[in-house]
Amino acid sequence: MLAGAQASDNDPFEELTGVVPFVLRNAATPQKHQIETMPGGLALFDYDNDGLLDIYFLNGAPQPSLAKSGPEWWNRLYRNLGNWRFEDVTEKAGLAGEGYGMGVAAGDYDNDGWTDLLVTSVHFSRLYRNRGDGTFEDVTKKAGIPATHWPISAGWFDMDNDGDLDLFIVNYCVWDPKTEPFCGDKRAGYRTYCHPKYYEGLPNTLLRNNGDGTFTDISKSAGISQKIGKGMSVAFADYNNDGLMDVLVTNDTVPNFLFRNEGNGRFTEVGFTAGIAIADDGKILSTMGAEFRDIDNDGWPDIFVTALANETFPLFRNLGNGVFQDMTYRSRIGAASLPHSGWSLGVADFDLDGWKDIFTANGDVQDNTELFSSRASKQQNQLFRNEKGKTFSSVVFGARAQHRGVALGDLDGDGRTDAVVSVLNGPAKLYRNRMGEGRNWIALRLTGMKSNRDAIGAKVRVTAGGLTQYNHVSTSTGYQCSSEKTLRFGIAGAARADEVEITWPTGRKQILRGVPSGRVIEVKED
């Protein structure tokens, strides 16, 4: 067991602290400014193409300046040296950042083979181009990335299947520290962060990649900016199987948006008709993180979102006809999630049984909850283990904290998906996966040629041991986070996958047969 590790015999993960010395600082004030409870973005990506996943954390900044006045406020890039050792390369890479950080999206927007970063901060976003020599260049102005009032999350997808990545930026609400409302009790220490109803919502931003290193804001013509929300996260999937990536946006106390891609540069918002805008009981929830992946192995991407305590974490099953069914309580997630407030989340087959599980990063929105509630500000994280697509069993694990972000990826090369979690005013946590011992797996690392190089949007069907599974490439994860782009499939006792079918964003299909387990398969689009 590594230094700083803790785990009981029943915990699904070994919790590691101190492996990277990062602390997410929110510059908390007695005024309870809304931005203080919201940060937590991080990314798992291979910035130097050495085959190991590196970690990039976003950080806050002092108030009221919102400027990074010293190294303690820097965003941090940790290079993976292998064997759970990491080196801080922030300064060399030029990624200390600016402002009060929120979310990060990793993607190769210029198709040069090196992963770039889009970082959102209060009042602006920054695009960092990976030069391929261990350093990044701020190309925000050159690329035409606009400043918005409060960009909170972002994600990459190829909206038009033209071979380059477009950018969706989620904007939260109008915030002004000079007019911060007072919420909670007047007694000392009892002030609370305010309900979102006290803040005006914002439209979201869609930027089309022009293919020359620049972007064009098409939010209005695409039908995106006409919908005003209080956006928290974004996730992408082709939910109606028409070959086009659709966009899910979760909103805080506003109905969620599902933007159906019409294929002509326009999107239609269909959240209510699809049945995912609100919960089955008609309640509008404080939805936070989102995942848009096939949970029940029927080939149709489902939707899972986190929310606040007493609201549940809704699960919507895709029925394949453009409509989703609320399965929150029938799946047993409802009761198990009710006491918790979830922020980011990630979906992966952690135990390699062929069914995707769900990891949620939990923590209350308030830092003084105990003064007025039986709930705790610091909470344990949660794993929902998939019981063959019908129900989930829940386990809470690890030390309590105000967890925020979570990103997923195999950090040690053993084929199992690990997790990294950011903690508000506490040390970051790395979770080494202890599940799936003795079970087999395959992993696919796709490279687009005519499609975007990251192959974002590519769909994969794997048949092994009598079970067929589905997934698609997307780095967008939960709330404010970005995960590895490699697709991982547990195949339990099977020695190989009988068949792997890849459908590239161009529509071209590629089939592999007899794929051996226990290795990462590199596949280039033919």
SEKENU-788170 format. One line per field, with one value per residue (C-alpha): x negated, z, y; residue in one letter; residue number from 1. Coordinates in pm, 1 decimal, always signed. Example, Ala and Ser with C-alpha at 12.3 -4.5 7.8 and 13.67 -1.06 7.14 Angstrom:
2
u [-1230.0 -1367.0]
w [+780.0 +714.0]
v [-450.0 -106.0]
residuo [a s]
num [1 2]
// end
This chain:
526
u [+0.0 -133.9 -201.8 +114.5 +328.9 +634.0 +891.0 +1099.6 +1121.5 +1458.4 +1369.2 +1370.9 +1078.7 +760.8 +774.6 +439.2 +366.0 +37.8 -62.7 -19.7 -43.9 +248.2 +504.9 +804.3 +833.3 +1161.3 +1067.9 +1372.9 +1510.5 +1772.1 +1979.5 +2035.8 +1976.2 +2140.5 +1820.3 +1661.4 +1863.8 +1840.9 +1479.4 +1332.4 +1229.2 +955.9 +842.6 +674.2 +491.2 +154.8 -1.6 -341.8 -226.7 -436.8 -144.9 -85.3 +206.9 +112.6 +327.5 +425.3 +605.4 +772.7 +749.5 +924.2 +786.0 +798.2 +1099.8 +1190.1 +916.9 +973.3 +608.6 +355.5 +127.8 -111.7 -202.5 +45.3 +321.7 +174.8 +348.4 +120.1 +1.0 -146.0 -337.7 -287.6 -624.8 -470.9 -422.0 -202.6 -475.5 -409.1 -622.8 -497.0 -569.0 -329.6 -582.6 -771.4 -446.2 -314.5 +12.1 +23.4 +328.7 +521.5 +822.5 +1059.0 +1062.4 +1374.1 +1371.7 +1138.8 +1193.5 +915.7 +913.1 +692.2 +871.3 +603.4 +551.3 +174.9 +164.0 +117.5 +398.0 +496.5 +689.8 +985.5 +1004.2 +1306.1 +1271.1 +1503.6 +1556.3 +1342.9 +1206.1 +854.7 +747.0 +403.6 +248.8 +12.0 -310.6 -429.7 -751.7 -613.8 -481.6 -148.1 -67.9 +226.2 +405.1 +735.7 +730.0 +585.4 +848.5 +1137.5 +1257.9 +1503.0 +1522.6 +1853.1 +1974.9 +1935.2 +1826.4 +1837.1 +1786.1 +1694.4 +1662.7 +1534.4 +1741.0 +1763.3 +2107.4 +2091.5 +1861.0 +1622.0 +1313.6 +1235.7 +1357.4 +1613.4 +1650.4 +1951.7 +1915.0 +2167.6 +2242.6 +2387.7 +2534.8 +2483.3 +2270.7 +2156.2 +1980.4 +2102.3 +2464.8 +2429.9 +2762.0 +2766.5 +2894.0 +2918.3 +2926.6 +2795.1 +2605.2 +2229.0 +2120.2 +2470.7 +2468.7 +2503.7 +2442.4 +2758.3 +3007.9 +2966.8 +3309.3 +3137.5 +2923.2 +3008.7 +2939.7 +2723.8 +2727.5 +2465.9 +2202.0 +2133.5 +1814.0 +1762.2 +1407.5 +1310.0 +1027.8 +760.3 +703.1 +994.4 +1353.2 +1681.2 +1953.4 +2268.7 +2468.1 +2756.9 +2784.2 +2754.9 +3046.4 +2836.5 +2833.7 +3211.9 +3240.9 +3153.1 +3045.0 +2812.8 +2579.8 +2355.5 +2226.6 +2229.9 +2222.5 +2239.7 +2389.7 +2586.8 +2900.7 +3124.6 +2866.1 +2878.8 +2501.0 +2487.9 +2370.4 +2638.8 +2579.1 +2704.3 +2677.2 +2766.7 +2909.6 +2921.4 +3290.6 +3383.1 +3510.1 +3228.2 +3164.4 +3126.4 +3015.6 +3094.9 +2849.3 +3043.1 +2735.0 +2773.3 +2584.4 +2891.0 +3009.0 +3359.5 +3406.4 +3619.1 +3563.8 +3931.3 +4048.6 +3760.4 +3850.8 +3520.2 +3588.2 +3726.0 +3775.0 +4062.0 +4249.5 +4243.8 +3974.0 +3706.2 +3378.2 +3042.0 +2870.2 +2491.5 +2277.8 +2386.3 +2291.3 +2446.4 +2353.9 +2522.0 +2572.6 +2780.0 +2598.6 +2889.6 +2697.2 +2879.8 +2702.0 +2870.2 +2846.2 +2728.8 +2701.9 +2612.0 +2807.5 +2835.0 +2932.6 +3304.2 +3332.8 +3179.9 +2939.5 +3171.4 +3117.9 +3299.8 +3313.3 +3311.2 +3603.7 +3470.3 +3764.7 +3646.9 +3791.8 +3627.6 +3780.5 +3701.4 +3551.9 +3414.2 +3609.7 +3663.9 +3286.4 +3244.4 +3031.5 +3301.9 +3303.2 +2926.6 +2849.5 +3109.0 +2879.3 +2596.5 +2508.7 +2325.2 +2103.7 +1892.7 +1935.1 +1788.8 +1919.3 +1690.7 +1683.8 +1473.9 +1510.3 +1463.4 +1785.0 +1911.7 +2153.5 +2076.2 +2075.0 +2108.3 +1868.1 +2001.5 +1797.8 +2008.3 +2004.0 +2253.3 +2290.8 +2260.4 +1950.5 +2146.1 +2431.5 +2400.8 +2518.4 +2868.8 +2911.9 +2855.4 +2655.4 +2278.2 +2082.0 +1817.3 +1943.6 +1809.3 +1789.4 +2016.8 +2000.3 +2312.2 +2230.6 +2431.4 +2628.8 +2667.6 +2841.7 +3150.3 +3052.2 +2750.1 +2598.8 +2445.4 +2134.7 +1994.3 +1622.5 +1318.5 +1274.3 +1536.5 +1460.3 +1619.7 +1548.7 +1610.2 +1447.9 +1375.7 +1199.5 +1141.2 +858.3 +609.5 +325.5 +105.8 +149.3 +318.7 +625.6 +857.4 +1012.9 +886.6 +1018.1 +885.2 +1100.5 +1061.8 +1148.6 +1258.6 +987.8 +833.5 +575.6 +665.5 +739.5 +629.6 +831.0 +657.2 +907.6 +908.8 +1194.7 +1197.9 +901.9 +859.9 +1103.9 +1005.0 +1033.3 +958.3 +889.5 +913.9 +721.2 +866.2 +706.2 +919.9 +780.8 +1078.6 +1260.3 +1124.4 +793.1 +925.3 +1207.0 +1452.7 +1797.3 +1675.7 +1902.8 +1772.6 +1959.3 +1776.0 +1897.7 +1720.1 +1826.5 +2183.3 +2228.5 +2244.5 +2141.6 +2151.1 +1961.1 +1847.4 +1545.3 +1588.9 +1358.2 +1636.7 +1699.0 +1944.0 +1900.7 +1613.8 +1391.6 +1226.7 +1131.4 +907.0 +1025.8 +925.7 +1231.0 +1213.5 +1429.6 +1441.6 +1487.7 +1483.3 +1367.5 +1336.9 +983.2 +1060.3 +1329.8 +1500.5 +1575.7 +1513.9 +1707.4 +1602.9 +1830.0 +1625.2 +1782.1 +1759.9 +1999.3 +1737.6 +1733.0 +1423.7 +1438.6 +1174.6 +1209.0 +1042.5 +905.8 +686.7 +745.2 +504.9 +372.9 +444.1 +521.9 +424.8 +665.7 +631.6 +928.1 +886.6]
w [+0.0 -94.8 +158.2 +228.2 +119.3 +302.0 +223.0 +410.7 +281.1 +124.5 -45.2 -425.6 -445.2 -253.8 -167.2 -213.2 -79.0 -103.1 -427.5 -588.5 -348.7 -497.2 -289.2 -455.5 -295.0 -324.3 -137.6 +87.9 +236.0 +501.8 +217.7 +72.8 -287.4 -521.9 -710.2 -394.7 -390.5 -764.0 -868.6 -917.2 -1279.2 -1373.1 -1674.3 -1730.3 -2063.3 -2211.8 -2278.9 -2391.5 -2579.2 -2367.1 -2307.9 -1946.6 -1830.9 -1681.8 -1448.3 -1482.5 -1193.1 -1200.3 -900.2 -758.9 -705.0 -434.7 -408.9 -514.7 -781.2 -915.0 -1023.7 -941.0 -707.2 -625.5 -690.5 -430.2 -671.1 -987.0 -1189.7 -1180.8 -1440.6 -1304.8 -1543.8 -1483.5 -1430.1 -1377.6 -1061.3 -905.0 -917.2 -1059.3 -1140.2 -1128.6 -1474.8 -1454.0 -1495.5 -1777.4 -1961.3 -1920.2 -1763.7 -1435.6 -1581.7 -1510.1 -1303.7 -1093.4 -1261.3 -1324.1 -1592.8 -1848.0 -2177.0 -2341.2 -2717.0 -3025.4 -3197.1 -3466.3 -3549.2 -3497.4 -3267.0 -2943.0 -2692.5 -2634.3 -2342.2 -2316.8 -1965.0 -1831.7 -1554.7 -1405.1 -1681.9 -1956.0 -2120.9 -2240.9 -2523.4 -2473.7 -2782.0 -2714.6 -2904.4 -2877.1 -2697.1 -2343.2 -2357.0 -2430.0 -2608.2 -2520.9 -2855.6 -2718.3 -2909.3 -3227.2 -3225.2 -3162.6 -2834.8 -2687.9 -2323.8 -2153.4 -1811.3 -1626.2 -1839.8 -1604.8 -1819.0 -2177.5 -2413.6 -2757.9 -3026.1 -3405.2 -3466.6 -3846.8 -3893.6 -4099.5 -3929.5 -3672.4 -3318.9 -3237.4 -2891.6 -2661.7 -2361.2 -2076.3 -1900.9 -1549.4 -1425.0 -1380.9 -1072.6 -924.8 -584.8 -527.1 -532.9 -371.9 -196.5 +170.4 +240.4 +558.0 +919.6 +1045.0 +1327.1 +1287.1 +1075.1 +961.8 +629.2 +335.6 -37.2 -208.0 -408.0 -786.8 -802.2 -688.8 -1004.2 -1367.5 -1610.9 -1923.6 -2274.9 -2379.5 -2650.2 -2958.2 -3155.1 -3495.0 -3582.4 -3911.4 -3968.5 -3978.3 -3605.2 -3561.4 -3444.9 -3536.5 -3279.8 -3426.0 -3101.1 -3243.5 -3590.4 -3443.2 -3204.3 -2889.2 -2740.8 -2755.5 -2455.8 -2125.0 -1846.1 -1551.0 -1709.1 -1511.7 -1741.5 -2098.2 -2242.8 -2598.2 -2764.7 -3073.8 -2877.8 -3183.3 -3391.6 -3690.0 -3712.6 -3550.8 -3198.9 -2980.4 -2677.6 -2319.5 -2086.6 -1719.2 -1548.6 -1186.3 -1089.2 -1456.0 -1677.5 -1851.5 -2222.8 -2488.8 -2815.3 -3104.0 -3389.9 -3712.5 -3933.5 -4105.9 -3854.4 -3635.2 -3313.9 -3173.4 -2795.5 -2712.1 -2338.9 -2245.3 -2536.9 -2474.2 -2105.2 -1952.0 -1870.8 -1524.8 -1292.7 -1333.4 -1044.2 -1216.2 -997.7 -1141.6 -987.3 -909.5 -1161.4 -1166.4 -1353.5 -1653.0 -1838.6 -2170.4 -2231.2 -2282.7 -1933.9 -2012.2 -2321.8 -2561.1 -2795.5 -2703.2 -2491.5 -2155.7 -1931.1 -1570.5 -1374.8 -1020.6 -805.6 -449.5 -137.7 -116.1 -496.9 -605.0 -894.2 -1193.0 -1443.4 -1776.0 -1996.2 -2371.2 -2519.3 -2873.8 -3005.7 -2909.6 -2559.8 -2225.0 -1923.9 -1568.6 -1401.4 -1092.4 -830.5 -1030.3 -1069.2 -689.0 -745.4 -609.0 -245.6 -236.0 -370.5 -169.9 +125.1 -99.6 -305.9 -619.3 -837.2 -1103.0 -1201.5 -1435.9 -1605.8 -1663.5 -1616.4 -1301.9 -1213.3 -1571.7 -1573.2 -1898.9 -1740.5 -1684.9 -1326.6 -1197.0 -972.7 -810.3 -633.3 -335.9 -106.1 +15.3 -157.6 +181.6 +402.7 +726.9 +675.3 +1023.6 +1180.4 +1040.2 +910.7 +1002.6 +680.3 +667.0 +448.9 +394.2 +233.9 +108.3 -259.9 -405.1 -651.2 -814.7 -937.3 -1238.6 -1182.0 -1548.5 -1662.6 -1444.7 -1097.9 -917.3 -579.8 -396.9 -182.5 -19.6 +45.1 +148.6 +378.4 +391.9 +212.5 -1.0 -323.3 -652.2 -974.7 -1088.0 -1401.7 -1504.9 -1666.6 -1621.4 -1432.9 -1378.3 -1694.9 -1534.8 -1757.2 -1478.8 -1466.1 -1181.3 -1069.2 -962.9 -745.5 -654.3 -301.8 -202.1 +31.5 +68.7 -90.7 -419.8 -406.8 -641.1 -636.6 -740.5 -866.6 -660.9 -847.5 -1135.2 -1019.2 -1253.9 -1512.4 -1867.7 -2063.0 -2393.7 -2460.3 -2786.8 -2870.0 -3190.8 -3431.9 -3692.7 -4038.2 -4225.3 -3892.5 -3618.7 -3496.4 -3142.8 -3299.1 -3070.4 -3166.0 -3290.3 -3176.8 -3074.6 -3039.4 -2867.2 -2854.4 -2613.8 -2399.4 -2527.6 -2423.2 -2653.8 -2521.3 -2667.1 -2604.2 -2787.8 -2767.9 -2564.7 -2317.9 -2149.7 -1798.1 -1524.0 -1402.5 -1529.4 -1605.1 -1887.5 -1892.9 -2104.8 -2461.4 -2465.0 -2455.2 -2206.4 -2207.7 -1939.2 -2091.1 -1764.0 -1834.2 -2212.1 -2350.1 -2644.9 -2801.8 -3080.6 -3274.3 -3243.8 -3475.7 -3501.3 -3665.3 -3734.8 -3738.8 -4120.4 -4109.2 -4224.7 -4038.6 -3945.8 -3800.8 -3596.6 -3505.6 -3240.6 -3047.4 -2761.3 -2405.7 -2176.4 -2413.1 -2560.1 -2931.1 -3149.1 -3441.4 -3723.2 -3941.3 -4276.1]
v [+0.0 +342.6 +616.9 +810.7 +516.7 +394.9 +130.5 -120.3 -475.9 -399.9 -71.7 -87.3 +156.0 +227.7 +597.9 +771.8 +1120.6 +1304.6 +1133.3 +1473.2 +1771.4 +1961.9 +2151.0 +2316.4 +2660.9 +2847.8 +3170.9 +3141.4 +3464.0 +3545.3 +3694.3 +3345.7 +3443.9 +3197.1 +3112.4 +2967.4 +2646.9 +2576.8 +2493.1 +2147.9 +2092.6 +1845.1 +1644.9 +1309.9 +1315.6 +1219.6 +1558.9 +1422.9 +1110.2 +874.3 +638.2 +745.5 +958.4 +1294.1 +1506.8 +1871.9 +2044.1 +2384.7 +2615.9 +2922.0 +3271.9 +3540.0 +3766.6 +4026.8 +4042.2 +3686.4 +3697.2 +3426.2 +3623.5 +3338.3 +2972.7 +2848.8 +2954.0 +2803.6 +2539.5 +2234.3 +1982.4 +1658.6 +1433.3 +1062.8 +892.1 +547.7 +342.0 +613.1 +875.9 +1222.1 +1525.0 +1884.4 +2031.1 +2326.3 +2603.5 +2436.0 +2362.4 +2717.7 +2603.6 +2798.7 +2967.6 +3283.8 +3377.0 +3170.5 +2828.2 +2621.5 +2349.8 +2191.6 +2008.9 +1805.7 +1752.2 +1778.2 +2066.8 +2115.8 +1745.9 +1760.0 +1457.4 +1652.7 +1707.8 +2070.3 +2221.9 +2456.5 +2603.9 +2792.8 +3051.9 +3309.8 +3571.7 +3410.6 +3096.9 +3015.1 +2782.9 +2628.7 +2470.5 +2182.1 +2255.3 +1895.8 +1986.7 +1978.2 +2334.8 +2499.1 +2825.5 +3051.4 +3093.0 +3225.1 +3552.5 +3403.9 +3128.6 +3367.7 +3216.3 +3470.7 +3574.5 +3496.0 +3605.5 +3274.8 +2978.5 +2681.2 +2368.7 +2285.1 +1991.3 +1893.5 +1718.1 +1714.0 +1859.8 +1831.7 +1530.9 +1742.9 +1602.4 +1869.9 +1929.4 +2195.0 +2345.1 +2374.9 +2608.4 +2589.7 +2919.0 +2932.0 +3259.6 +3632.6 +3691.6 +4021.5 +4023.4 +4378.3 +4267.4 +3923.3 +3848.2 +3750.7 +3400.6 +3199.9 +3313.2 +3648.7 +3478.1 +3468.6 +3174.2 +3084.4 +3267.0 +3025.1 +3015.5 +3133.7 +2932.8 +2975.9 +3144.6 +3464.7 +3476.7 +3541.4 +3257.9 +3267.0 +3119.0 +2864.8 +2904.0 +2689.0 +2749.7 +2586.7 +2488.2 +2653.2 +2405.9 +2675.2 +2718.8 +2959.3 +2925.5 +3095.9 +3160.1 +3004.7 +2995.8 +3197.2 +3045.8 +2695.1 +2752.0 +2726.0 +3076.2 +3113.2 +2880.8 +3048.6 +2816.9 +2790.9 +2541.3 +2308.1 +2034.8 +1906.6 +1554.6 +1423.1 +1115.3 +1018.2 +936.4 +875.2 +686.0 +920.7 +957.4 +1301.7 +1388.0 +1544.3 +1764.7 +1725.6 +2026.6 +1993.9 +2301.8 +2411.3 +2452.0 +2497.9 +2211.6 +2026.7 +2075.9 +1808.6 +1964.7 +1729.3 +1773.6 +1831.1 +1799.3 +2134.2 +2344.0 +2369.2 +2206.1 +2159.8 +2157.2 +1849.8 +1801.1 +1787.9 +1575.5 +1334.5 +1313.0 +1426.9 +1793.6 +1722.8 +1426.2 +1181.9 +1343.6 +1683.7 +1834.8 +2061.5 +1951.0 +2108.2 +1884.1 +1897.4 +1643.2 +1436.3 +1119.3 +1018.5 +652.9 +318.0 +175.0 -135.2 -271.4 -222.9 +8.0 +328.8 +595.8 +655.1 +961.5 +975.7 +1300.4 +1400.6 +1645.7 +1774.4 +1580.9 +1494.2 +1514.0 +1175.9 +1116.3 +1063.5 +781.4 +807.8 +496.0 +553.3 +359.7 +394.6 +593.9 +941.8 +910.5 +833.4 +659.0 +771.3 +463.8 +637.1 +444.4 +124.9 +97.5 +138.2 +446.9 +677.0 +569.4 +515.0 +862.5 +1055.8 +1149.7 +1271.0 +1576.4 +1468.8 +1686.1 +1519.9 +1157.5 +902.5 +590.3 +289.4 -86.4 -73.9 -443.1 -572.8 -776.0 -624.4 -375.5 -6.8 +121.0 +478.1 +674.3 +993.3 +1262.9 +1373.2 +1675.6 +1930.7 +2265.4 +2439.2 +2430.7 +2483.7 +2237.4 +2090.0 +2418.7 +2387.1 +2031.2 +1667.4 +1633.0 +1670.7 +1911.8 +1645.3 +1326.6 +995.7 +918.4 +655.0 +366.2 +228.0 -123.5 -230.2 -550.4 -651.7 -335.5 -361.3 -240.4 -98.1 -178.3 +116.8 +140.1 +454.4 +455.4 +656.0 +953.9 +1226.5 +1552.8 +1820.7 +1635.2 +1814.8 +1691.6 +1336.8 +1216.8 +856.2 +662.2 +380.4 +548.7 +243.6 +39.6 -260.3 -230.6 -119.6 +226.0 +444.8 +784.2 +1124.0 +1350.6 +1716.8 +1830.0 +2178.1 +2315.5 +1972.8 +1743.9 +1580.3 +1207.8 +933.1 +612.2 +291.8 +38.0 -283.6 -454.6 -701.4 -909.0 -1205.4 -1072.3 -990.5 -668.6 -503.6 -137.1 +54.0 +367.8 +507.9 +754.1 +923.7 +995.2 +1138.1 +1175.7 +1403.0 +1264.3 +1196.2 +990.5 +1169.0 +1045.3 +706.2 +421.5 +80.6 -248.7 -535.2 -895.4 -1131.3 -1425.3 -1407.6 -1043.1 -740.2 -399.1 -49.0 +272.5 +584.1 +811.8 +1130.3 +1300.6 +1501.0 +1373.2 +1464.5 +1820.3 +2038.4 +1737.7 +1548.1 +1179.1 +959.5 +896.7 +527.5 +298.3 +10.4 -302.0 -569.4 -915.4 -1114.3 -1470.2 -1444.4 -1475.7 -1250.1 -1038.8 -1230.9 -914.4 -541.9 -312.2 +52.4 +308.1 +619.8 +968.3 +956.1 +659.6 +411.1 +78.8 -120.6 -473.5 -656.3 -1024.7 -1236.3 -938.7 -1071.0 -951.8 -771.2 -508.5 -166.9 -200.8 +95.2 +133.9 +385.1 +469.8 +296.1]
residuo [m l a g a q a s d n d p f e e l t g v v p f v l r n a a t p q k h q i e t m p g g l a l f d y d n d g l l d i y f l n g a p q p s l a k s g p e w w n r l y r n l g n w r f e d v t e k a g l a g e g y g m g v a a g d y d n d g w t d l l v t s v h f s r l y r n r g d g t f e d v t k k a g i p a t h w p i s a g w f d m d n d g d l d l f i v n y c v w d p k t e p f c g d k r a g y r t y c h p k y y e g l p n t l l r n n g d g t f t d i s k s a g i s q k i g k g m s v a f a d y n n d g l m d v l v t n d t v p n f l f r n e g n g r f t e v g f t a g i a i a d d g k i l s t m g a e f r d i d n d g w p d i f v t a l a n e t f p l f r n l g n g v f q d m t y r s r i g a a s l p h s g w s l g v a d f d l d g w k d i f t a n g d v q d n t e l f s s r a s k q q n q l f r n e k g k t f s s v v f g a r a q h r g v a l g d l d g d g r t d a v v s v l n g p a k l y r n r m g e g r n w i a l r l t g m k s n r d a i g a k v r v t a g g l t q y n h v s t s t g y q c s s e k t l r f g i a g a a r a d e v e i t w p t g r k q i l r g v p s g r v i e v k e d]
num [1 2 3 4 5 6 7 8 9 10 11 12 13 14 15 16 17 18 19 20 21 22 23 24 25 26 27 28 29 30 31 32 33 34 35 36 37 38 39 40 41 42 43 44 45 46 47 48 49 50 51 52 53 54 55 56 57 58 59 60 61 62 63 64 65 66 67 68 69 70 71 72 73 74 75 76 77 78 79 80 81 82 83 84 85 86 87 88 89 90 91 92 93 94 95 96 97 98 99 100 101 102 103 104 105 106 107 108 109 110 111 112 113 114 115 116 117 118 119 120 121 122 123 124 125 126 127 128 129 130 131 132 133 134 135 136 137 138 139 140 141 142 143 144 145 146 147 148 149 150 151 152 153 154 155 156 157 158 159 160 161 162 163 164 165 166 167 168 169 170 171 172 173 174 175 176 177 178 179 180 181 182 183 184 185 186 187 188 189 190 191 192 193 194 195 196 197 198 199 200 201 202 203 204 205 206 207 208 209 210 211 212 213 214 215 216 217 218 219 220 221 222 223 224 225 226 227 228 229 230 231 232 233 234 235 236 237 238 239 240 241 242 243 244 245 246 247 248 249 250 251 252 253 254 255 256 257 258 259 260 261 262 263 264 265 266 267 268 269 270 271 272 273 274 275 276 277 278 279 280 281 282 283 284 285 286 287 288 289 290 291 292 293 294 295 296 297 298 299 300 301 302 303 304 305 306 307 308 309 310 311 312 313 314 315 316 317 318 319 320 321 322 323 324 325 326 327 328 329 330 331 332 333 334 335 336 337 338 339 340 341 342 343 344 345 346 347 348 349 350 351 352 353 354 355 356 357 358 359 360 361 362 363 364 365 366 367 368 369 370 371 372 373 374 375 376 377 378 379 380 381 382 383 384 385 386 387 388 389 390 391 392 393 394 395 396 397 398 399 400 401 402 403 404 405 406 407 408 409 410 411 412 413 414 415 416 417 418 419 420 421 422 423 424 425 426 427 428 429 430 431 432 433 434 435 436 437 438 439 440 441 442 443 444 445 446 447 448 449 450 451 452 453 454 455 456 457 458 459 460 461 462 463 464 465 466 467 468 469 470 471 472 473 474 475 476 477 478 479 480 481 482 483 484 485 486 487 488 489 490 491 492 493 494 495 496 497 498 499 500 501 502 503 504 505 506 507 508 509 510 511 512 513 514 515 516 517 518 519 520 521 522 523 524 525 526]
// end
